Amino acid sequence: MKITNKIRELTRNFCRCGIAGWCLEVIFTSAESLALHDWRLMGKTSLLMFPIYGLGALLAPIGQAVDGWLRVRPGEVLTVWDRICRHGTLYMVLIFGAEYLSGAWLRSIGVCPWDYTGRHSNINGLIRLDFAPLWFMTGLLFERITLGKKT
């Protein structure tokens, strides 16, 4: 595949993941409003979140590289459970890292759209460990969006 085609594909996947992330965030924040008995189900997100979610386009290539590093040969098929566990865990850790680093940077310039301070299992108000299952599944969703494979 030519480099221009790879760049074009990465750009498309960046946009797909950015839009999917926005949609997931709006749905999630709408559901949170139920706990507040706000039946308007108003979801919210930030334009700043698009590039952060867009980075999800890098997850599948990283997953494939790790498979190669762990000597999973091209064409060799992992069991579904092995792939789900391996990739989901890897993506969850990468998403936590990206959330923490981007949040720290955005906070340093005064524009971080989230603050988990005072919330259960937060780390420096930047990430919540109880979101681990959400990020596990989101990573697998981004893989499916970008590769078109079932998880």
C-alpha positions in Angstrom: 0.0 0.0 0.0 1.4 3.4 -0.9 2.2 5.9 1.8 -0.5 8.3 0.6 -3.1 5.5 0.8 -1.9 4.7 4.3 -2.2 8.3 5.3 -5.6 8.6 3.8 -6.7 5.4 5.6 -5.3 6.7 8.9 -7.1 10.0 8.4 -10.4 8.3 7.8 -9.9 6.1 10.8 -9.0 9.1 12.9 -12.2 10.8 11.9 -14.3 7.6 12.5 -12.8 7.1 16.0 -13.2 10.8 16.8 -16.9 10.8 15.8 -17.6 7.4 17.5 -15.9 8.8 20.7 -18.1 11.9 20.6 -21.2 9.8 20.2 -20.2 7.4 23.0 -19.5 10.4 25.3 -22.9 12.0 24.5 -24.7 8.7 25.2 -22.7 8.2 28.4 -23.3 11.7 29.8 -27.0 11.4 28.8 -27.3 8.2 30.8 -25.5 9.9 33.8 -28.3 12.5 33.8 -30.7 9.6 34.8 -28.9 9.4 38.1 -29.7 13.0 38.6 -33.4 12.4 37.7 -33.0 14.7 34.7 -35.3 13.2 32.2 -34.2 15.5 29.4 -31.2 13.2 28.9 -28.9 16.0 27.9 -25.5 14.7 26.8 -22.4 16.8 26.4 -18.9 16.6 25.0 -16.2 19.1 24.0 -14.7 19.8 20.6 -11.4 19.2 22.3 -12.3 15.5 22.7 -12.4 14.8 18.9 -8.6 14.5 18.5 -8.3 12.6 21.7 -10.8 10.0 20.6 -9.3 10.2 17.1 -6.1 8.7 18.5 -8.1 5.5 18.7 -7.1 5.0 15.1 -3.7 4.0 16.4 -4.9 1.3 18.6 -5.3 -1.5 16.0 -1.9 -0.9 14.4 -0.4 -1.0 17.9 -2.3 -4.2 18.6 -1.0 -5.8 15.4 2.5 -4.7 16.3 2.2 -6.3 19.7 0.9 -9.5 18.1 4.0 -9.5 15.9 6.2 -8.9 18.8 4.6 -11.8 20.7 5.3 -13.9 17.5 1.7 -14.1 16.2 2.5 -14.6 12.6 0.5 -12.9 9.8 -2.3 -15.2 8.9 -2.1 -17.0 12.2 -5.4 -16.6 13.9 -5.6 -16.0 17.7 -8.5 -17.5 19.4 -11.3 -15.0 19.8 -11.0 -15.0 23.6 -7.2 -14.6 23.5 -7.5 -11.7 21.1 -10.3 -10.0 23.1 -8.4 -10.3 26.3 -5.0 -9.3 24.8 -6.2 -6.4 22.7 -8.9 -5.2 25.1 -6.4 -5.0 28.0 -3.7 -3.4 25.8 -6.2 -0.8 24.5 -7.5 -0.1 28.0 -4.0 0.7 29.2 -3.2 2.9 26.2 -6.5 4.8 26.5 -5.9 5.4 30.2 -2.4 6.7 29.3 -3.7 8.9 26.6 -6.5 10.2 28.8 -4.0 11.0 31.7 -1.4 12.7 29.5 -3.9 14.7 27.4 -5.8 15.7 30.5 -2.6 16.8 32.3 -1.6 18.9 29.3 -5.1 20.4 28.8 -5.2 21.1 32.6 -1.8 22.9 32.4 -3.2 25.3 29.8 -6.5 25.6 31.7 -8.9 23.9 29.2 -9.3 20.4 30.4 -13.0 19.5 29.8 -13.1 16.8 32.5 -12.2 16.7 36.2 -12.8 13.5 38.2 -11.6 15.0 41.5 -13.7 13.7 44.3 -15.0 10.8 42.1 -14.5 7.1 43.0 -11.1 5.7 42.1 -9.7 8.8 40.4 -6.0 9.4 39.9 -5.2 13.1 40.1 -8.7 13.9 38.8 -7.5 12.9 35.4 -8.6 9.3 35.1 -11.1 7.0 36.8 -10.0 3.4 37.3 -13.6 2.3 37.5 -13.9 3.2 33.8 -11.6 0.3 33.0 -14.4 -1.9 31.5 -15.6 1.0 29.4 -12.2 1.7 28.0 -11.6 -2.1 27.4 -14.8 -2.2 25.3 -14.2 1.2 23.6 -10.7 0.0 22.5 -12.3 -3.1 20.9 -14.9 -1.0 19.3 -12.3 1.3 17.8 -10.4 -1.8 16.5 -13.6 -3.0 14.8 -14.3 0.4 13.4 -10.8 0.7 11.9 -10.2 -2.9 10.8 -13.8 -3.9 10.2 -13.2 -7.1 12.2 -15.6 -8.7 14.7 -14.6 -8.6 18.3 
